[in-house]
Amino acid sequence: MSELRGSAYAREFTDLLQKLKSRADCSYEALARRSGVSGSALHRYCSGAGVPGDFDPVARFGKACGADPRELLELHRLWVLVDAGRRRGAPRTEGAEGALAAEEPADAAAGTAADTEVAEPPADPPAIGAGPPPAPYRSRLRHLRRWPVLLGALLVVGATVVGAVLLTGGRPAGADDSPNRPLLSAKCRFVAMGHQDACVRELQLRLKQAGLDLDVDGAFGPITQMRVVVFQLLAGLEPNGSVDDTTKHALYSGRVKAHPWPPARVDRRVREVFTEDADRASGIAKCASNLDPLYSLGNTNGTRNWGVFQLYDGTLRELGGTPRKALDPEWNIQAAHRLWARTHDFRAWPSCDKAYQAGASKSGTPKEPKGRPTS
């Protein structure tokens, strides 16, 4: 188990950013126009002088440079490690699974003959005034005295089996679900960010069957984790992105079936609601979520952004919504319009608004934000 310091992760992170920029063969200004992130910020990230507070600017930069899914996955992995080291200010140690294993006491498995052998109880003293019981009777007494011990042991075993059946949904613990439910097999016990195997492919297939569109490539990256979070929310589970046993059983239950709007319908509805500035609103939505109503990005402080306009948890509370409501495209678009109506501009989406402005300037049709009506 090796220890790697945060500075090593930071070097890997900046090296990959610089590699992507060199391959794109563009200036920082050109990449800023493509990504909606300022050129000075991109320069800080690539030079190692700064780390963004969330992954979104890094993802935009990677996409602007033409990064493929595996490169985006590696960018996300390194960003998580660098950001964690920055916030903690301490060395990063890999191999956490070793730290989770409790050390067994040296004498835990050691036993003595007295611990494992049951001595035969002494014969009961004879009753007053009676002679000693005959030998066959004494033998029967010894057998009878063993019955409470045997019954107690049977009750413990029975309770254990019943408990295991209840906890596993009617199947005894250890039942081999691998033929029809590979995620429940021992081989797929751990499925997490960074894994690339058949277990991840099975997870992606189940998510796709539940209506959550994604590439089935066997690589567990940010998009797969996002889909896990949304699936958990729709299934009434804690949306933490962890593929635990409860989530696996829910994936096989078939109870969750999402029916998200296609991008064309989302775009049409955005334009119908934002009649004041339909083109700009459509551009903001495309930048925020690619018009995907089930889009969700996590932030380093544990909060998330949800839906078409990526409404932040805190904003949702202000607007009287919930993450589940935010996944409803109609509610999300209407809520975003209410947010826009507070200032009659798109300042709630600064990065995406810059990206839209840059695109509009490049096409020769710059558009200024519409101000509040004067009458």
SVG drawing of the C-alpha trace seen along z (x, -y; Angstrom):
<svg xmlns="http://www.w3.org/2000/svg" viewBox="-46 -53 50 103">
<polyline fill="none" stroke="black" stroke-width="0.4" points="0.0,0.0 1.7,-3.2 1.3,-6.7 1.0,-9.5 1.0,-13.1 -1.6,-15.6 1.2,-17.4 1.8,-14.2 -1.9,-14.1 -1.7,-17.8 1.1,-17.3 -0.8,-14.4 -3.9,-16.7 -2.0,-19.6 -0.1,-17.3 -3.3,-15.9 -4.9,-19.4 -1.8,-20.6 -1.8,-17.5 -5.4,-18.1 -4.7,-21.8 -1.7,-21.0 -3.7,-18.4 -6.6,-20.9 -4.0,-23.4 -6.0,-26.4 -5.3,-29.5 -6.8,-29.9 -9.1,-32.6 -10.4,-30.2 -11.0,-27.5 -12.7,-30.0 -15.2,-30.7 -15.9,-27.0 -16.2,-26.2 -17.7,-29.3 -14.8,-29.4 -12.6,-32.4 -9.2,-32.2 -7.4,-33.3 -9.1,-30.6 -8.1,-27.9 -4.5,-29.2 -4.5,-28.9 -5.8,-25.3 -3.3,-24.2 -0.4,-25.9 -1.3,-24.3 -1.9,-27.7 -5.5,-26.9 -8.1,-24.2 -11.8,-24.8 -14.3,-24.3 -16.4,-21.9 -15.7,-19.6 -18.0,-21.4 -15.3,-23.9 -12.9,-21.0 -15.4,-19.0 -16.2,-21.9 -12.5,-22.4 -12.0,-18.7 -14.9,-18.6 -13.7,-21.8 -10.4,-20.1 -12.1,-17.0 -11.4,-14.7 -12.8,-11.2 -14.9,-9.5 -11.8,-7.7 -9.9,-11.0 -12.9,-12.7 -13.0,-9.9 -9.3,-10.3 -9.8,-14.1 -12.6,-13.5 -10.6,-11.0 -7.6,-13.4 -9.7,-16.4 -11.4,-14.6 -8.0,-13.7 -6.5,-17.1 -9.5,-18.9 -9.7,-16.6 -6.0,-17.1 -6.4,-20.9 -9.3,-21.0 -7.7,-18.6 -4.2,-20.0 -2.8,-16.5 -1.1,-13.7 -3.4,-11.4 -3.2,-7.7 -4.5,-5.2 -5.7,-1.7 -8.6,-2.8 -10.0,0.7 -7.0,1.7 -7.9,-0.9 -11.5,0.3 -10.5,3.8 -10.6,4.1 -7.6,5.8 -8.6,9.0 -7.4,9.4 -4.7,12.0 -6.8,14.1 -10.1,13.8 -9.7,17.2 -7.7,18.9 -9.7,21.3 -9.1,23.9 -10.5,27.4 -12.7,25.9 -14.2,23.4 -15.0,26.0 -15.8,29.2 -19.0,29.7 -18.3,31.6 -21.0,34.1 -22.9,32.7 -22.5,34.7 -25.3,37.1 -28.0,35.5 -27.8,36.6 -30.4,39.2 -33.5,38.1 -33.6,38.4 -34.8,41.8 -34.4,43.3 -31.7,45.5 -29.6,44.7 -31.5,44.9 -30.8,47.9 -28.1,47.5 -30.5,47.3 -32.4,44.5 -29.2,42.6 -28.4,42.9 -31.8,41.4 -31.2,38.5 -28.0,37.6 -29.8,37.5 -32.6,35.4 -30.1,32.9 -28.7,32.4 -32.1,31.4 -32.1,27.8 -28.6,27.3 -29.7,28.8 -32.9,26.9 -31.1,23.6 -28.6,24.3 -31.5,25.1 -33.3,21.9 -30.2,19.8 -29.6,21.5 -33.2,21.1 -33.3,17.4 -30.1,16.8 -31.6,18.5 -34.9,16.6 -33.1,13.3 -30.9,13.9 -33.9,14.8 -35.7,11.6 -32.7,9.4 -32.1,10.9 -35.6,10.6 -36.6,14.2 -33.4,15.8 -31.0,17.5 -27.7,15.6 -25.1,16.8 -27.6,17.9 -25.9,17.6 -27.8,14.9 -25.0,14.6 -26.9,16.3 -29.7,13.7 -28.5,11.0 -24.7,10.6 -24.6,7.5 -25.6,9.6 -22.7,12.1 -19.5,12.0 -17.6,11.0 -19.6,7.6 -19.5,7.0 -17.7,3.6 -18.8,1.4 -17.5,-2.1 -16.0,-5.1 -13.0,-4.3 -13.9,-0.6 -13.9,0.8 -15.3,4.3 -18.3,6.5 -19.9,5.5 -20.0,1.8 -21.4,2.9 -24.2,4.8 -24.9,1.7 -25.1,-0.5 -27.5,2.0 -29.8,1.9 -29.8,-1.9 -30.5,-2.0 -33.5,0.4 -34.8,-2.0 -34.9,-4.8 -31.7,-6.5 -29.8,-6.9 -26.0,-6.4 -23.3,-4.7 -22.8,-1.0 -19.0,-0.9 -18.1,0.8 -16.3,-2.3 -17.7,-3.8 -17.2,-7.6 -19.1,-10.8 -22.0,-10.1 -22.6,-6.6 -22.4,-8.0 -24.8,-10.7 -27.3,-8.1 -26.9,-6.1 -27.8,-9.2 -30.9,-9.9 -32.0,-6.3 -31.7,-6.2 -33.7,-9.4 -36.5,-8.0 -36.4,-4.7 -36.9,-6.5 -33.3,-5.7 -30.7,-8.0 -29.1,-9.6 -25.5,-9.1 -24.1,-7.4 -23.0,-4.3 -23.9,-1.1 -24.9,0.8 -27.0,3.9 -30.2,1.9 -29.5,0.1 -28.7,3.4 -31.9,5.0 -33.9,1.9 -32.2,2.1 -33.4,5.7 -36.9,5.0 -38.0,3.2 -40.1,0.7 -38.3,-2.4 -39.0,-3.4 -38.1,-6.9 -39.7,-8.5 -37.6,-11.7 -38.4,-14.2 -36.2,-14.1 -34.0,-17.1 -36.1,-18.5 -39.2,-18.6 -37.2,-20.2 -35.8,-22.9 -39.3,-23.6 -40.7,-24.0 -37.9,-26.3 -38.6,-28.6 -42.3,-28.6 -41.8,-29.6 -39.0,-32.1 -40.8,-34.2 -38.8,-37.3 -35.5,-35.8 -36.0,-32.4 -32.7,-32.0 -30.7,-32.9 -32.7,-30.6 -32.2,-27.7 -28.5,-28.4 -28.3,-28.4 -30.2,-25.1 -28.0,-23.5 -24.9,-24.6 -26.2,-23.6 -27.5,-20.1 -27.4,-19.4 -31.2,-19.6 -31.2,-16.4 -34.0,-16.6 -32.3,-13.9 -28.9,-15.6 -27.3,-16.1 -23.9,-17.4 -22.4,-17.1 -20.5,-19.8 -17.6,-19.4 -19.7,-20.5 -22.1,-17.6 -24.8,-19.5 -26.0,-18.9 -27.5,-20.7 -30.6,-19.1 -32.4,-19.0 -32.6,-21.1 -31.4,-24.3 -29.2,-22.6 -31.0,-24.2 -28.9,-24.1 -30.1,-22.5 -30.3,-25.9 -32.1,-27.5 -34.6,-24.6 -35.5,-25.3 -36.0,-29.0 -38.3,-28.0 -40.3,-25.5 -39.0,-22.5 -37.2,-19.3 -34.6,-17.3 -37.3,-15.0 -39.4,-17.9 -36.4,-19.4 -36.2,-16.2 -39.6,-17.1 -38.7,-19.2 -41.9,-21.2 -41.4,-22.2 -37.7,-22.8 -38.2,-25.1 -41.0,-27.1 -38.8,-27.4 -35.9,-28.7 -38.2,-31.3 -39.3,-32.4 -35.6,-32.7 -35.0,-34.7 -37.9,-37.0 -36.3,-38.2 -33.7,-40.2 -34.8,-39.8 -31.4,-38.4 -29.5,-35.2 -27.0,-36.1 -28.0,-32.9 -26.1,-31.0 -22.9,-33.1 -20.7,-30.4 -23.3,-29.4 -24.3,-33.0 -20.7,-33.7 -20.6,-30.7 -23.7,-31.9 -22.3,-35.4 -19.1,-34.1 -21.0,-31.9 -23.2,-34.8 -20.2,-37.1 -18.4,-34.5 -21.5,-34.2 -21.6,-38.0 -24.9,-38.5 -24.0,-39.5 -26.9,-39.8 -27.0,-41.9 -29.2,-40.7 -32.6,-42.3 -33.1,-44.6 -36.0,-45.0 -39.0,-46.7 -39.4,-50.4 -43.1,-50.4"/>
</svg>
